[in-house]
Amino acid sequence: MHFDYEKDPLAIERESFRQIRELTDLTSLTQDEAQVAMRLIHSCGDPQIMAQLRFTPGAVEAGLAAIRAGASVLCDVEMVRHGLTKRMLETPAHCFLNAPETPGLAKTNGETRCMAALELWRPLLADSVVLIGNAPTALFRLLEMVRDGAPKPALVIGMPVGFVGAAESKDALWRHCDELGLQAIALLGRQGGSALTASAFNALLRISRGIYF
């Protein structure tokens, strides 16, 4: 039994991105936005997500500036945090879902642990990069916090996945970005997830180091 397949990782990557460019209309995007879009498509194998991908004007630039400034990176779940390219992170990424205080806060307030964990973000929230890939409730809570005067992150990558609240939370993010003064990258609809959210940020990490595909 013999299998004929490509083994060179660089060749695999080059060919993957060649096919993505061939299959995807990226003409509406800036060079850096296209890098993020291609990384997302590469992660899920579906060029059709382009129809749901949204960037606020200046979102990529804001994210890159935050990365270069060593901003805090705040993740809704550990799966997002573990998906980040650690060798490129200048500062550790944070997730407080499993912090000792979180279950008690959630029980007291009658809310999800992901919502409760955001209370522990407050000291780190100003000019941070927020990555929400799993919990719609976390994205809704972030919007409520900013609405009520909490410090604003430099960039929100909002891509929670699922059937209850996921599409609605991302729609709320997209509709209220201007009103709340937020920069955001969002994948509208039910699709999303931790891997895609981490991939979007990993694309920004690569761009910040001058790595393009």
Secondary structure, DSSP 4 states (H G I P E B T S, - for coil): --------HHHHHHHHHHHHHHH---TTS-HHHHHHHHHHHHHHT-GGGGGGEEE-TTHHHHHHHHHHTT--EEESSHHHHHTS-GGG-SS-EE--TTSTHHHHHHHHHTS-HHHHHGGGGGGG-TT-EEEESS-HHHHHHHHHHHHTTPPPPSEEEE---SSSSHHHHHHHHHHHHHHHT--EEEE-SS---HHHHHHHHHHHHHHHTT---
